[in-house]
């Protein structure tokens, strides 16, 4: 996505549709920073994104493993792998580096989804797209997708 997108999601299904649309526009090497408070819908967005790129089976939250890697079947975009990263339990960039985030973000065949990116903001590359999810009420969310520099 090249320009800012802003929508009001009225349901989980709306959020999943936007995530799927975003996944279809992803290119190898892209990084998506999923921002929002606890319960905002970052994991819902991430799971729908990952599923849209062809990953079947369980997609657990990487809260305790920090990183989940998913190989992706051959696809027109040339994406070979998805890195789903959750930095909630990380205490700064040095701790994040222990999980090889700099190498993952530099992988030209992978796409990375990062929950809680503010925990290691200085590691987020220039090609990061911010996905800001704000809870309006129990069902509705405001979601902004903003490429850096856009």
C-alpha positions as CSV (number, residue, x, y, z in Angstrom):
1,X,0.0,0.0,0.0
2,X,1.4,3.3,-1.0
3,X,-0.9,5.8,0.7
4,X,-2.6,6.2,4.0
5,X,-5.7,4.1,4.5
6,X,-8.1,4.8,7.4
7,X,-11.3,2.9,8.1
8,X,-13.7,2.2,10.9
9,X,-14.0,-1.6,11.4
10,X,-17.4,-2.5,12.8
11,X,-16.6,-6.1,13.4
12,X,-13.8,-8.7,13.7
13,X,-14.8,-9.7,10.1
14,X,-14.2,-6.1,8.9
15,X,-10.7,-6.2,10.5
16,X,-10.0,-9.6,8.9
17,X,-11.0,-8.3,5.5
18,X,-8.7,-5.3,5.8
19,X,-5.9,-7.5,6.9
20,X,-6.4,-9.8,4.0
21,X,-6.4,-6.9,1.6
22,X,-3.2,-5.6,3.1
23,X,-1.6,-9.0,2.8
24,X,-2.5,-9.2,-0.9
25,X,-0.5,-5.9,-1.4
26,X,2.5,-7.1,0.6
27,X,5.9,-7.5,-1.1
28,X,9.0,-9.4,0.0
29,X,11.0,-7.5,2.6
30,X,8.0,-5.6,3.9
31,X,7.6,-4.9,7.6
32,X,4.3,-4.1,9.2
33,X,4.3,-2.6,12.7
34,X,1.0,-3.4,14.5
35,X,0.3,-0.7,17.0
36,X,-2.5,-0.5,19.6
37,X,-3.4,-1.2,23.2
38,X,-4.1,-4.6,24.7
39,X,-7.2,-6.0,23.1
40,X,-7.2,-3.5,20.2
41,X,-7.1,-6.3,17.6
42,X,-3.4,-6.6,16.6
43,X,-3.5,-10.4,16.8
44,X,-6.8,-10.6,14.9
45,X,-5.2,-8.5,12.1
46,X,-2.0,-10.6,12.1
47,X,-3.8,-14.0,11.9
48,X,-6.0,-12.9,9.0
49,X,-2.9,-11.4,7.2
50,X,-1.0,-14.7,7.7
51,X,-4.0,-16.8,6.6
52,X,-4.4,-14.7,3.4
53,X,-0.9,-15.6,2.4
54,X,-1.8,-19.3,2.5
55,X,-0.9,-20.5,6.0
56,X,-3.2,-23.2,7.3
57,X,-3.5,-24.6,10.8
58,X,-3.1,-22.9,14.2
59,X,-1.5,-19.5,14.3
60,X,-0.7,-19.0,18.0
61,X,0.3,-15.7,19.5
62,X,4.1,-15.4,19.7
63,X,3.8,-13.7,23.1
64,X,6.0,-16.3,24.8
65,X,8.0,-17.5,21.9
66,X,8.6,-13.9,20.7
67,X,8.8,-15.1,17.0
68,X,6.7,-17.5,15.0
69,X,8.0,-18.3,11.5
70,X,5.6,-19.5,8.8
71,X,6.9,-20.8,5.4
72,X,4.6,-19.7,2.6
73,X,3.8,-21.7,-0.5
74,X,4.9,-20.3,-3.9
75,X,3.0,-17.1,-4.7
76,X,3.0,-14.4,-7.3
77,X,4.5,-11.8,-4.9
78,X,7.6,-14.1,-4.2
79,X,7.1,-14.1,-0.4
80,X,8.8,-17.2,1.0
81,X,8.2,-16.7,4.8
82,X,6.2,-14.7,7.3
83,X,7.8,-13.7,10.6
84,X,5.1,-13.0,13.3
85,X,6.9,-11.1,16.1
86,X,5.5,-10.1,19.5
87,X,7.7,-7.7,21.4
88,X,5.4,-7.3,24.4
89,X,7.8,-9.2,26.8
90,X,10.9,-7.6,25.3
91,X,12.7,-4.9,27.2
92,X,14.4,-2.9,24.5
93,X,16.3,-3.2,21.3
94,X,19.2,-5.2,22.7
95,X,16.9,-7.9,23.9
96,X,15.1,-8.0,20.6
97,X,18.4,-8.4,18.8
98,X,18.9,-11.7,20.6
99,X,16.0,-13.0,18.5
100,X,17.7,-12.0,15.3
101,X,15.2,-9.3,14.4
102,X,17.7,-7.3,12.4
103,X,18.3,-10.3,10.2
104,X,14.6,-11.1,9.9
105,X,13.8,-7.5,8.9
106,X,16.6,-7.6,6.3
107,X,15.3,-10.9,4.7
108,X,14.4,-10.0,1.1
109,X,12.1,-13.0,0.8
110,X,10.1,-12.5,4.0
111,X,7.3,-10.3,5.4
112,X,7.4,-9.4,9.0
113,X,4.4,-8.5,11.3
114,X,5.5,-6.9,14.5
115,X,3.2,-6.5,17.5
116,X,4.4,-3.9,20.1
117,X,7.1,-2.4,17.8
118,X,7.5,0.5,20.2
119,X,9.5,-1.9,22.5
120,X,12.3,-1.8,20.0
121,X,11.4,1.2,17.8
122,X,15.0,1.8,16.7
123,X,15.1,-1.6,15.0
124,X,12.1,-0.9,12.7
125,X,13.4,-0.4,9.2
126,X,12.6,2.5,6.8
127,X,10.3,0.2,4.8
128,X,8.0,-0.3,7.8
129,X,4.2,0.3,7.3
130,X,2.5,1.3,10.5
131,X,-0.9,-0.3,11.2
132,X,-2.5,1.6,14.0
133,X,-5.5,0.0,15.6
134,X,-7.6,2.0,18.1
135,X,-10.4,0.5,20.1
136,X,-13.6,2.6,19.9
137,X,-15.9,0.2,21.7
138,X,-16.4,-3.6,22.1
139,X,-16.9,-4.1,18.4
140,X,-15.6,-1.1,16.5
141,X,-12.0,-0.2,15.8
142,X,-10.4,2.7,13.9
143,X,-7.6,1.2,11.7
144,X,-5.0,3.4,10.0
145,X,-2.4,1.9,7.6
146,X,0.4,4.4,7.1
147,X,3.5,3.7,5.1
148,X,6.5,5.6,6.5
149,X,6.9,8.8,4.7
150,X,3.2,8.6,3.6
